[in-house]
Amino acid sequence: MLKIGLVASPDEAVSLRLEGQIRGPWVEELRRSCTQALATGHALILDMTGVSFIDWHGVALFRSLSDHHVTVLHCAPFVAEQLKGGGVLRAIVAAGSLSRAEEENRTGRRPAGVPLARPRTEDRDEAVLRARDRVACAHLVWASGTRMVAVAWRLLRHEADALEAVQEAVLAVFQARGDGEIGPPLVTRLHRLVVAKALVKWRTRQRQVEEPIDALLPPFSADGRHAHAVVAWPETGEGTWHHQATRTVVRACLDRLPESYRMVLLLRDVEALTPEETAPLLGVSPSAVQVHLHQARQALQTLLNAHFQSGAM
């Protein structure tokens, strides 16, 4: 739900205070309110103090508003990071929205005479986490946001869902109360939460029956040997083009795997989760994870053989 309230503005600008989440049907509701405000011919100010979440459609709306000289105030760090890619962040007014430390971390610059803020240690991170420090949230997002979006997109192959998964994970990290116990680093916890949130979205959209993986598995003889000779892949060049081309081929072959097998291979071999960590995410036993992983690797090798054994690379 999104609450949109009109607040008084001293300079004849139309000022709207937003509270809640900018997602789903509320994106269109906000669009209508902004259109009406801009039709008056006055400047538009959006106070984002109470906004806790913004989905991809909301980001697109703010990108379109950036062409109309809309001023955005008091963005939360993660929302500001999402808007930055669309050129919206330049419209955010610093007064009251960014502290000196936040400004240093965001821009990498510091005002004259002010010493550069030192990097936070893990102990300091734990302290600010327990205090739900806004600057720490900004630091974590700006340092790790791009990598975490890549993790979520790799699992989901859907940009909007990936962005939402990362936002939900960041909110979960900083809404959790510190208990004083020593745990894994913040970035590690964020990575685990991003994977978990992405898997929730992945499970909700798994409705179609998968194609069986048997056709992609190598044939074996009755005594357990490969039915066909195993041919080694030829050596490829070490140039940048070869590396990029190889990554493209591997990603394309990964996407051809049955979805559940693609997911178990990504979680185990790319995200480096243990069988015990992977099992509850997929709703299977650790032993089933190992079996599916073995079959996924075999199927992937079958798909890659067509490229590498033919010397296509």
PyMOL commands that set and color helices and strands:
alter all, ss='L'
color gray80, all
select helices_A, chain A and resi 25-39+56-68+77-84+89-91+100-107+122-130+134-156+159-175+186-204+214-216+240-256+259-270+275-282+286-308
alter helices_A, ss='H'
color red, helices_A
select strands_A, chain A and resi 2-7+14-22+44-54+71-73
alter strands_A, ss='S'
color yellow, strands_A
deselect
rebuild
show_as cartoon
